[in-house]
Amino acid sequence: MSSGSRTLTPSIAECREELRAVLSSHIFQPSQRLARLLQYICSKAVLGEAEQVTEYTIAVDVFGKPEGFRESKDSIVRVEVHRLRKRLAAYYAGEGADRRVRIVIPPGSYSPDFQVYQEPESGSAITHSTPRNGPPVLPAEVEVPGELLPKPAGESGRPRVFFAALAMALMVIAGAFWLVRSYRRAAPEVHASGANIPSAPAINAEVRILAGFSGNAWTDPAGHPWQPDRYFNGGASRPGPKDPGGAPPNRRLFQTMREGTGDGGLPEDRQAFSYDIPMQPGVYELRLYFADPLRESPLLTGGDDGENVRRFTIHANGRALAEQFDAVSDAGEADADIRAFKDITPAADGKVHIQFFPEPHRPFINAIELTPSRLGHANPIRISARPSLYSGADGRTWEPDNYFIRGRLVQHAMPDAASGLPELFRRERYGNFSYSIPVPPGSYTLTLYFAETIFSPLAPSSMCRGPGCRVFDVTCNGVNLLHDFDVFQAGGGAFRPVIRSFHGLRPNGQGKLLVSFSPSINYAEVRAIEVLDEAP
């Protein structure tokens, strides 16, 4: 700044207007990713939290990278911030050339400055850069109620009040503007099924929604009630895939879906939609269910399985859950895909806002589930090899067999000698099979329950009796857990429970614990599976 410079400070209205102008400009409208990045760093700056804006926090909060993200192996933040600087420079060199307040990201920094530019009255430049770790200063004539923040004894409370008011106003307005911008393209087209947001909705303790379904409520084999489609804004009801063979046992969850409307190739024809679900205060686990009917499209040729045909982005309360999400690729060998997210809390308006953005294709969802959980913890997963719910004597509840890929479910006749075998161990899934268990990022304990009830001296019809008759391997995400495992030998005989636990297991890049049972001699088997979050 020259010696003849005068210092100016941007007001609340100026900062608000500048962020709005930049986000609504022609140069920023095509890129929702850069718009989200700009909104995030601006919000942190005005809250006085500029020092918290790091490459890691941007990667996790804006781009949905998992905890444990390593900057040295993924340059997404550096690349996108570089693009953002270039986009801002292009904006102020063209469309925003006459703007009085400008947003500048200094080289080597991820935190923006709000700078004021004005034609000098006597030939000297007039600029102002906001403090690196604080918000713009309010002009003296702006009045703020003193009771917003307590005034420390012997100290003027006005700067703190100003900071709080500015932060609150800018965040609320920027968030509201972003939501309006996200859904603006869906507004002109009105469908009978295009909005279902009750004016005074009931507050839910848990929610299960069959997206796109308009019939009666349905209860799944575990006894959980699923409601017809509700709380949506935009999109349209569509049929799901005809045969989601890899979605057992709840295929009903995938028979319908809500999909972004529009059949053209232009971005405005691939509209976003959202769910605004009223929830009681608390912490929830979110599960999203996907089975893409495009996988069955006759247009797929040459062995294509539907990957890279549909990609979109998912947010919850403005935070990215998945960027460029491809449900077909994410499902892997299965026909259906489930993603789990923990620590979901209602926004200030008491709702969980789940947003689906077309980046670049039309988004869709088959079912949504929100269930209460503990902060930092995923809910326990307990499944047994049976078609219905089971409650043990110890009070633990085991849900029906789920998340499996291939294999067969069976209950064998038991001799009198097996009377002491607990009920949990009396049914098995056997074959060459896997379980693709959806979990949020974290560390987990996996416990597997086995019993040998076939290859036994007490089974006259068995062609093999005793050790060595059944041998198999168990892996989790490619890591060997059990090698040449013999249930009979491990239990010291037939009809004896065998339990094995494994710690420190983490989900793969698709958010799954992929537990595979590979036979070496005869078929592999398992009776029940338990997954527990290891968070303290």
C-alpha positions in Angstrom: 0.0 0.0 0.0 1.4 3.4 -0.9 2.1 6.1 1.7 -0.9 8.1 0.4 -3.3 5.2 0.8 -6.4 5.4 2.9 -7.8 2.4 4.8 -11.4 1.3 4.1 -13.3 -1.5 5.8 -16.0 -3.6 4.1 -19.4 -3.7 5.8 -21.6 -6.7 6.4 -23.7 -5.7 3.4 -20.7 -5.3 1.2 -19.2 -8.7 2.1 -22.6 -10.4 1.7 -23.2 -8.8 -1.7 -19.7 -9.7 -2.9 -20.0 -13.4 -2.1 -23.5 -13.4 -3.7 -22.2 -11.7 -6.8 -19.2 -14.0 -7.2 -21.3 -17.2 -6.7 -24.0 -16.0 -9.1 -21.6 -14.9 -11.8 -21.4 -16.7 -15.2 -17.8 -17.8 -14.5 -18.7 -19.5 -11.2 -22.1 -21.0 -12.1 -20.7 -24.0 -14.0 -18.6 -25.1 -11.1 -20.4 -26.1 -7.9 -17.2 -27.6 -6.5 -15.3 -24.2 -6.7 -18.4 -22.4 -5.4 -18.5 -24.7 -2.3 -14.8 -24.2 -1.7 -15.1 -20.4 -1.9 -18.1 -20.4 0.5 -16.3 -22.6 3.0 -13.1 -20.6 3.2 -15.0 -17.3 3.4 -17.1 -18.6 6.2 -14.0 -19.6 8.2 -12.4 -16.3 7.5 -15.2 -14.2 8.9 -15.5 -16.4 12.0 -11.9 -15.6 12.8 -10.9 -19.2 12.2 -8.6 -18.6 9.3 -5.8 -20.5 11.0 -8.0 -23.6 11.0 -8.3 -23.6 7.2 -5.7 -26.2 6.1 -5.2 -28.5 3.2 -6.5 -31.4 5.4 -9.7 -29.6 6.7 -10.6 -28.5 3.1 -10.1 -32.1 1.8 -12.4 -33.5 4.5 -15.0 -30.8 4.9 -15.4 -29.7 1.3 -14.3 -32.6 -0.9 -15.5 -35.4 1.4 -12.2 -37.1 1.8 -12.0 -39.7 4.6 -10.4 -39.2 7.9 -6.7 -40.0 7.6 -6.4 -38.2 4.3 -2.8 -37.7 3.4 -1.9 -34.5 1.5 1.3 -36.0 0.2 -0.6 -38.6 -1.8 -3.5 -36.5 -3.1 -3.1 -33.0 -4.4 -6.9 -32.3 -4.9 -6.9 -29.3 -2.5 -3.8 -27.6 -4.1 -5.2 -28.1 -7.5 -8.7 -26.8 -6.7 -7.4 -23.7 -4.8 -5.1 -22.9 -7.7 -8.2 -23.2 -10.0 -10.2 -21.0 -7.6 -7.5 -18.3 -7.7 -7.5 -18.3 -11.5 -11.3 -18.2 -11.5 -11.4 -15.2 -9.2 -8.8 -13.4 -11.2 -10.7 -14.0 -14.4 -13.9 -12.8 -12.7 -12.4 -9.5 -11.5 -10.7 -9.0 -14.9 -14.0 -9.3 -16.7 -17.5 -9.6 -15.2 -16.5 -8.2 -11.8 -14.1 -5.5 -12.9 -16.2 -2.8 -11.3 -16.7 -4.5 -8.0 -15.7 -2.4 -5.0 -15.1 -5.3 -2.6 -13.0 -8.2 -3.9 -12.2 -11.6 -2.6 -8.5 -12.5 -2.9 -6.7 -15.7 -1.9 -3.0 -14.7 -1.3 -0.4 -17.1 -2.7 0.7 -19.7 -0.1 -2.6 -19.3 1.8 -5.9 -21.1 1.8 -7.7 -18.2 3.7 -9.2 -15.3 1.7 -8.9 -11.6 2.2 -11.8 -9.2 1.6 -10.2 -6.2 -0.1 -11.8 -2.9 -0.8 -10.9 -1.0 -4.0 -12.1 2.5 -4.8 -11.0 5.2 -7.2 -8.7 7.6 -5.3 -9.8 11.2 -4.7 -6.3 12.6 -5.0 -4.3 10.1 -7.0 -3.6 7.7 -4.1 -4.8 4.1 -4.1 -7.4 3.2 -1.5 -7.3 -0.5 -0.5 -8.0 -2.5 2.5 -7.2 -6.1 3.3 -9.1 -7.8 6.1 -7.1 -9.0 9.1 -5.7 -12.5 8.4 -7.4 -14.0 11.4 -10.5 -11.9 11.8 -13.6 -10.6 10.0 -14.1 -7.3 8.3 -14.7 -4.5 10.8 -18.3 -3.1 11.0 -18.8 0.5 10.2 -19.4 2.6 13.3 -23.0 3.5 12.3 -24.2 -0.1 12.4 -26.1 -0.8 15.6 -26.0 -4.3 17.1 -28.0 -5.3 20.2 -25.7 -5.5 23.2 -27.2 -8.6 24.6 -26.0 -10.8 21.8 -22.7 -11.3 23.7 -21.9 -10.5 27.3 -19.5 -7.6 27.8 -16.5 -8.5 29.9 -15.9 -6.2 32.9 -13.7 -3.2 32.1 -13.8 -4.0 28.3 -15.9 -2.8 25.5 -18.1 -5.5 24.1 -18.7 -3.9 20.7 -15.9 -5.6 18.7 -17.0 -9.0 19.9 -20.6 -8.3 19.2 -19.7 -7.0 15.7 -17.7 -10.1 15.0 -20.4 -12.4 16.1 -23.1 -10.6 14.2 -21.1 -10.4 11.0 -20.2 -14.1 11.2 -23.8 -15.1 11.8 -25.2 -12.9 9.1 -22.7 -13.8 6.4 -22.9 -17.6 7.1 -26.7 -17.6 7.1 -27.0 -15.5 4.0 -24.3 -17.4 2.1 -25.8 -20.7 3.1 -29.3 -19.6 2.0 -28.0 -18.3 -1.2 -26.2 -21.5 -2.0 -29.3 -23.6 -1.4 -31.4 -21.3 -3.5 -28.8 -21.5 -6.3 -28.6 -25.2 -6.0 -32.3 -25.7 -6.5 -33.1 -22.8 -8.7 -33.0 -24.8 -11.9 -35.6 -27.2 -10.6 -38.2 -24.5 -9.8 -39.8 -23.9 -13.2 -40.9 -27.5 -13.7 -43.6 -28.6 -11.3 -44.7 -32.2 -10.9 -47.4 -33.6 -8.7 -44.7 -35.7 -7.0 -42.0 -32.9 -7.1 -42.4 -31.6 -3.6 -43.6 -33.2 -0.4 -42.5 -31.0 2.5 -45.3 -30.7 5.1 -45.7 -27.2 6.5 -45.8 -28.5 10.1 -44.1 -31.9 10.0 -43.9 -34.2 12.9 -40.4 -34.5 14.5 -38.9 -38.0 14.0 -36.7 -40.1 16.3 -35.8 -42.3 13.3 -36.7 -42.3 9.6 -36.8 -44.9 6.9 -38.0 -43.7 3.5 -38.7 -45.6 0.3 -37.8 -43.0 -2.3 -40.2 -42.6 -5.2 -42.7 -45.0 -3.5 -46.3 -43.8 -3.0 -48.0 -47.0 -1.6 -48.5 -48.1 2.0 -45.8 -48.4 4.6 -43.8 -51.7 4.5 -42.1 -53.6 7.3 -38.8 -55.3 6.5 -37.8 -58.8 7.8 -36.0 -57.1 10.8 -39.3 -55.4 11.8 -38.3 -51.9 10.7 -41.1 -49.8 9.2 -40.4 -48.1 5.9 -42.6 -45.1 4.9 -43.6 -44.0 1.4 -41.7 -41.1 -0.1 -41.8 -37.8 1.8 -39.9 -34.7 2.7 -38.5 -34.3 -0.8 -38.1 -31.2 -2.9 -37.6 -31.7 -6.6 -36.9 -34.8 -8.7 -39.5 -37.4 -9.8 -40.5 -40.9 -8.9 -39.0 -43.6 -11.1 -39.0 -47.4 -11.1 -35.9 -49.1 -9.8 -34.1 -52.1 -11.4 -36.2 -55.1 -12.3 -34.0 -57.6 -10.5 -31.5 -56.2 -7.9 -30.1 -59.7 -7.3 -27.3 -58.5 -5.1 -29.6 -56.6 -2.7 -30.8 -59.3 -0.3 -32.9 -59.8 1.6 -34.7 -56.4 1.2 -35.2 -56.1 -2.5 -38.3 -54.0 -1.8 -35.9 -51.1 -0.9 -34.8 -50.9 -4.5 -38.0 -51.2 -6.5 -38.5 -47.5 -6.8 -36.3 -44.4 -6.7 -36.3 -40.6 -6.8 -34.3 -39.2 -9.7 -33.3 -35.8 -10.9 -35.7 -34.8 -13.7 -34.8 -33.9 -17.3 -33.8 -36.1 -20.2 -31.7 -33.7 -22.2 -27.9 -33.3 -22.3 -27.7 -29.8 -20.9 -26.9 -29.2 -17.2 -30.2 -27.4 -16.7 -32.0 -30.6 -17.8 -30.3 -32.7 -15.1 -31.8 -31.1 -12.0 -30.8 -31.5 -8.4 -33.2 -32.5 -5.7 -33.1 -32.8 -1.9 -34.7 -34.3 1.2 -35.4 -32.0 4.2 -36.2 -34.4 7.0 -37.3 -33.0 10.4 -35.5 -34.9 13.2 -35.3 -34.7 17.0 -32.1 -33.1 18.3 -29.4 -35.7 18.5 -26.8 -37.7 16.6 -27.8 -40.0 13.8 -26.3 -42.6 11.5 -27.3 -42.1 7.8 -27.6 -44.9 5.3 -28.3 -44.3 1.6 -29.4 -47.1 -0.6 -28.7 -47.3 -4.4 -29.4 -49.8 -7.2 -29.1 -48.2 -10.6 -31.5 -49.4 -13.3 -29.0 -48.1 -15.9 -27.1 -51.2 -15.1 -29.8 -53.1 -17.0 -29.9 -50.8 -19.9 -29.9 -52.5 -23.4 -27.7 -49.7 -24.6 -24.8 -51.2 -22.6 -22.7 -53.3 -25.0 -19.4 -55.0 -25.2 -19.5 -56.3 -21.6 -20.1 -52.9 -20.0 -21.5 -53.1 -16.5 -22.8 -49.5 -16.2 -19.8 -47.9 -14.6 -19.1 -44.3 -15.5 -22.7 -43.9 -16.9 -24.0 -42.0 -13.9 -22.0 -39.8 -11.5 -23.3 -37.2 -9.0 -22.5 -35.5 -5.7 -24.2 -35.9 -2.3 -24.3 -33.4 0.6 -25.7 -33.5 4.1 -26.4 -30.1 5.6 -24.0 -28.5 3.1 -21.1 -30.9 3.7 -20.0 -33.2 0.9 -20.6 -36.9 1.7 -19.6 -38.2 -1.8 -18.1 -36.4 -4.8 -18.6 -37.8 -8.3 -20.3 -40.8 -6.8 -20.9 -43.8 -9.1 -23.2 -46.3 -7.4 -22.4 -49.1 -9.9 -18.7 -48.8 -9.4 -19.2 -48.4 -5.6 -21.2 -51.6 -5.4 -18.5 -53.7 -6.9 -19.7 -57.3 -7.3 -23.1 -56.6 -5.9 -26.1 -55.2 -7.8 -27.0 -52.8 -5.0 -25.0 -50.4 -2.9 -25.3 -49.0 0.6 -23.3 -46.1 2.0 -23.2 -45.4 5.8 -22.3 -42.0 7.4 -22.0 -41.3 11.2 -22.3 -38.1 13.2 -25.2 -36.6 11.3 -27.0 -33.9 13.2 -30.0 -31.7 12.4 -29.3 -28.2 11.1 -30.4 -25.1 13.0 -33.9 -25.4 11.5 -34.3 -28.9 13.0 -33.9 -30.8 9.7 -31.4 -33.0 8.1 -30.9 -31.7 4.5 -29.7 -34.3 2.1 -28.9 -32.8 -1.3 -28.2 -34.6 -4.6 -26.4 -32.6 -7.2 -26.0 -33.4 -10.9 -22.2 -33.5 -11.4 -22.4 -34.3 -14.2 -25.3 -36.8 -14.4 -28.8 -37.0 -13.0 -28.7 -38.1 -9.3 -30.9 -40.8 -7.8 -31.7 -42.5 -4.5 -33.7 -45.6 -3.7 -34.0 -45.4 0.1 -32.9 -43.3 3.1 -32.4 -44.4 6.7 -31.7 -42.2 9.7 -31.2 -44.0 13.0 -30.1 -42.7 16.4 -26.4 -43.3 17.3 -23.7 -42.0 19.7 -21.3 -39.2 18.7 -18.2 -40.6 17.1 -19.6 -44.2 16.9 -21.2 -46.2 14.2 -24.1 -48.4 15.3 -23.3 -52.1 15.9 -24.0 -54.5 13.1 -25.1 -58.0 14.1 -26.4 -60.4 11.4 -27.2 -64.1 11.7 -27.6 -66.7 9.0 -31.4 -66.7 9.2 -34.3 -65.1 7.4 -35.8 -63.4 10.5 -34.9 -61.4 13.5 -33.3 -63.2 16.4 -32.9 -62.1 20.0 -30.4 -64.0 22.2 -30.5 -64.8 25.8 -27.8 -62.2 26.4 -30.2 -59.4 25.2 -28.4 -58.9 21.9 -30.5 -58.6 18.8 -29.4 -60.1 15.5 -30.9 -58.9 12.3 -31.7 -61.3 9.4 -28.9 -62.3 7.0 -27.9 -59.3 4.9 -25.2 -57.7 2.8 -24.2 -61.2 1.4 -23.0 -61.9 -2.2 -23.7 -65.4 -3.3 -23.8 -68.5 -1.1 -26.8 -70.4 0.3 -28.7 -70.1 3.5 -29.7 -73.4 5.2 -30.7 -75.0 8.5 -29.7 -78.7 8.8 -31.4 -81.3 10.9 -29.7 -81.7 14.3 -29.1 -84.9 16.1 -29.9 -85.2 19.8 -26.2 -84.7 20.6 -26.5 -81.1 19.3 -29.1 -80.1 21.9 -26.5 -77.9 23.7 -25.6 -75.9 20.6 -26.9 -72.3 21.0 -29.7 -71.2 18.7 -27.4 -68.6 17.1 -25.2 -71.4 15.6 -28.0 -73.6 14.2 -28.2 -72.0 10.7 -25.4 -71.3 8.2 -24.5 -69.5 5.0 -22.3 -71.8 3.0 -20.5 -71.8 -0.4 -18.0 -69.4 -2.0 -19.4 -66.1 -0.8 -18.8 -62.7 0.6 -20.4 -60.1 2.8 -20.1 -56.4 1.7 -20.9 -54.6 5.0 -21.3 -50.8 4.8 -19.7 -48.9 7.6 -18.6 -45.2 8.1 -14.8 -44.4 8.2 -13.2 -45.7 11.3 -11.6 -48.8 13.0 -13.7 -51.9 13.6 -13.7 -55.2 15.4 -15.1 -58.0 13.3 -16.3 -61.2 15.1 -17.2 -64.3 13.1 -19.3 -67.2 14.6 -18.8 -70.8 13.3 -19.9 -74.3 14.1 -19.4 -77.7 12.3 -22.8 -79.5 12.0 -22.3 -81.4 8.7 -19.0 -83.2 8.6 -19.4 -85.1 11.9 -19.3 -88.7 13.0 -22.8 -88.1 14.3 -24.1 -87.4 10.7 -24.4 -90.8 9.1 -25.2 -89.4 5.6 -22.0 -87.3 5.5 -19.4 -88.4 3.1 -16.6 -87.1 5.3 -16.4 -87.0 9.0 -14.0 -85.2 11.3 -11.1 -82.8 10.8 -9.9 -82.0 7.3 -13.4 -82.3 5.7 -14.0 -78.6 5.5 -11.1 -76.1 5.0 -11.4 -72.5 3.9 -9.9 -69.0 4.0 -11.4 -65.8 5.3 -10.2 -62.3 4.1 -11.3 -58.8 4.8 -10.6 -56.2 2.1 -7.8 -58.5 0.9 -6.2 -59.0 4.3 -6.0 -62.6 5.3 -7.8 -63.3 8.6 -8.0 -67.1 8.6 -5.9 -69.5 6.4 -6.8 -73.1 6.0 -9.4 -72.8 8.7 -11.0 -76.0 9.9 -14.1 -75.4 12.1 -14.1 -79.0 13.4 -10.5 -78.9 14.4 -10.8 -75.4 15.9 -13.8 -76.4 18.0 -12.4 -79.8 19.1 -15.3 -81.6 17.5 -18.7 -81.1 16.0 -21.6 -79.0 17.3 -19.3 -76.7 19.3 -19.3 -73.0 18.9 -16.2 -71.4 17.4 -15.7 -67.6 17.7 -12.9 -65.6 16.2 -12.4 -61.8 16.6 -10.2 -59.4 14.5 -9.4 -55.9 15.5 -8.3 -52.7 13.7 -10.1 -53.4 10.4 -10.9 -50.4 8.3 -13.4 -50.0 5.4 -12.1 -50.0 1.8 -12.5 -47.0 -0.6 -16.2 -47.9 -1.1 -17.0 -47.7 2.6 -17.3 -51.5 3.0 -15.8 -54.3 5.1 -15.7 -56.9 2.3 -15.4 -60.2 4.1 -14.8 -63.1 1.7 -15.1 -66.9 2.5 -13.1 -68.9 0.0 -13.3 -72.7 0.1 -10.3 -75.0 -0.2 -11.9 -78.3 0.7 -15.7 -78.4 0.5 -17.7 -75.3 1.2 -16.9 -72.4 3.5 -19.5 -71.5 6.1 -20.4 -68.9 8.8 -23.2 -68.7 11.3 -23.2 -65.0 12.4 -21.2 -61.8 12.0 -20.8 -58.9 14.4 -19.1 -55.5 13.6 -18.4 -53.0 16.4 -16.9 -49.5 16.2 -13.6 -49.3 18.1 -13.9 -45.6 18.7 -13.2 -44.9 22.5 
